[in-house]
Amino acid sequence: MESVCIIPVLIAMLCNGVKGERKMKDLNRLHPWMKTQAETLKVRSKLELGIDIIITQTLRTKTEQDELWAQGRTTPGVKVTNAKYPQSMHCWGLAFDFVPVIGGKAIWNKPDLFKKIGALGKSMGLTWGGDFKSLKDMPHFEAPNHDWKELQAKYGTPEKYIATWGK
């Protein structure tokens, strides 16, 4: 059976008590285009695939990203990210994580579900973490054609980038 390399951030946060967990699921913290994509993916997944999904992660602040990066390194818990702040697209509001839900339960260990949802998200123009070369992150989607280094060079900080969304 194929193994799934997913980062069950929600599970790790529940076990390790990461602060801000509820805020990290808030779709309103995403870039407006990403919010629309997340909402559309939820609806299309249900209608077209018969699979409910929940969004488990959206924007992460510096504190939230630093806490997640520290897990398994300088604090107890399992490693859930290789990205320090602001290297994750989550820090820029340009990424979200999801999990399929069946019978009211989050299903983290079914690669076929993630692949179906991954294909659907890709058909919508999203970049799917299941296609990453170095670390397959099957519950992850991000905006295409964005790079944290380019964003940092142009805006300096995620906060400055986020401030441009209403303009």
N, C-alpha and C positions, 0 to 999 in steps of 0.2 A: 504494500500500500504506500502510496506517495505521502511523504511527510509534508506538513504545512509549516512553513516558517512565517508565523504571524506573531505580531507583537501584541499580546492581549493586555493592552494598556489599562483598560477598564478593570480587569481582574487584578492586575498588579496594584492599581490605585486602591481598590477596595481592601486588599490585603495589607497594604503599606500606609494607607491613610494620607495620600497626597492631598495637600490643601488645594482648594479651588476646583475640585473634581466636577461639581455641578456646573460651574461657569464654563468649564472646558467643553461641555456638550452644547452650549448655546449657539444655535445657528445664526443668531443676530450678530455674533462676534466675527463671522466670516466676511470676507470681501463680498459685496453684493452679488457678483456673478457666481461665486462659489456657493453662496446661500441658495440661490436659485437652482444651481446644479444639484445640490444635496437634496433639496425638497423635491425636485423632479425625479431624481434617482429613486427616492423612497416610493413615490407614486408609481413610476414605471416598473420598478421591481415587483411591486405587489400585483399590478395589472397584467404585465407581460410574462412574468416568471412565476407568479404566485408565491413570492417570497417576501415576507416582511423584513425590513431592516430598521435598526436604530442607529443613530449617529452617536458615537462614543467619545469623539474628540473633535474639537474645532481649533480655534485660536488658542495659543499658549503664550502667556506672559513670560518674561525673563525668569521670574521666580518659579513658575510652573515647569518651564523647560529645564531649569537648573536642578529642580527637585527630581524630575524624571531621569535626567542624565546621571545624577548621583546614585540612584538606586543600583545596587549591585556593585558599586564602586566604593563610595565613601559612606553610604548608608545601607542598612539591611534591605534585602529584596533581590529580585531578579532584574537583570539589565533589560530595559525596555526601549532604549534608543541609543544610537551611536552619535546623535547630533547634539552638539552643545548649542547654546543660544548664540546667535540667531540663525544657525545653520538649517534648522527644520523649517519647511514651508508652513508648518503650523504656526510659527512665530509671526509670520507675515499675513496670516488669515487666508492663506491660499491652499489649505489642505484640510481634509477631514477623514476620520476613520469611521468605520461602520462594523456592524456585526449582523449576520442573518439571525432571525428569531423564528423559532418553530415551537408551536404549543406554548408560547409565552416564555420560552427559555432561549437565551443567547447560545448560539451554536458556533464555537470557535474551531472545531476539529473536523470540518467537512470541506475539503478542498474544492469539491465540485460546486458547492454553493458559492464560494468566493469566486471561482472561475466564471460562473454564469453572471454574477453581478459585476465582476470585473469587465467582462465583454460588453455588458450593457452600458457601463460607465464610459468605456472607451468609445462606444458608438455615439455617445453624447459629446465627445471631444475632450474627455478627462484623461489625464495620465494615471495609469493604474500601478500601484506599488507591486503587484504580482509580476510585473514585467521588469522590475529593477534587476540589474545584473549582479550587484554585490550583496544585496540583502533583499530577499523577496519579502514584501510587506503587503500581504494579500488583503488586509482590511483597510488599505490606504488609497485615497485618491488625492490628486493635486491638480492645480491649474497647469495647463500645458504652456510650454515656451517661457517659463519663468525659472530663474536661478537666484538663489539667495545672495550670491556674491555680486551679481549685477544689481539686485535690489539694494543691497547695502552700499554699493558704490554710488548709486543714483540718489538714494534717500537718506543714507546714514543709519537710520534705525527703523525697526518695524513701526514704532509709534508715529514717526514722520510719514511713513508710507500710508498707514491707516488714516491719518489726518487728511489725505488727499481723496479719499473715497467719496465724499460728499460733493466734490468739485467736478 
